[in-house]
């Protein structure tokens, strides 16, 4: 099967080369696409120097939603059967990709989320982030009628049906992961979680600073509400 690893990247020159190199052992069935989202640093040069990835250099910063949708459009147009979304900051581990793929092989599963919080004593974050993640868990659980623990995880795998759907309908907001969960479930896709290990960010800084946390939460919660209320796409 043709697998595409989508790495959206914005100002990740400190990490992107090492992230790409960490995927070297996956074999020929895995292709890597780096979507440079208008970085102001040397992300493009570093990604191309690694020599393993196709690099799409967006002309301007579209935000994470636009960068990821670019990856899905590429995957849909080039016939990829499985997409793995993989962050460019070094938090996601290549060794955990098989856990996602194993979950995706279960009959009826369309999307697998790599969750940091299923296993006791798992990934630790700041108090403010844990609080935000907990709020999103409560809101999405109410919308879906079932519990999703790690709505903000960007470490995910998708089958062909989900790829084609998201190529046309991926959320366009800056932080789309929680809205994506509701969008997929509302449109009949079976989304499951599997436990994975993650590492702390290896370099650079997150786009979600403490000062932007409230703005982030308000924007994401409004997007989730609108997605929950609007008619299904399929």
Buried (B, 14 or more C-beta within 10 A) or exposed (E): EBBBBBBBBBBBBBBBBBBBEBBEEBEEEBBBBBBBBBBEBBBBBBBBEBEBBBBBBBEEBBBBBBBBBBBBBBBBEEEBBBBBBBBBBBBBBBEBBEBBBEBBEEEEBBBBBBBBBBEEEBBEBEEEBEEBBEBBBEBBBEBBEEEBBBBBBBBBBBBBEBBBBBBEBBBBBBBBBBBBBBBBBBBEBBBBBBBBBBEEBBEBEEBBEEEBBEEBBEBBBEBBBEBBEEEEEE
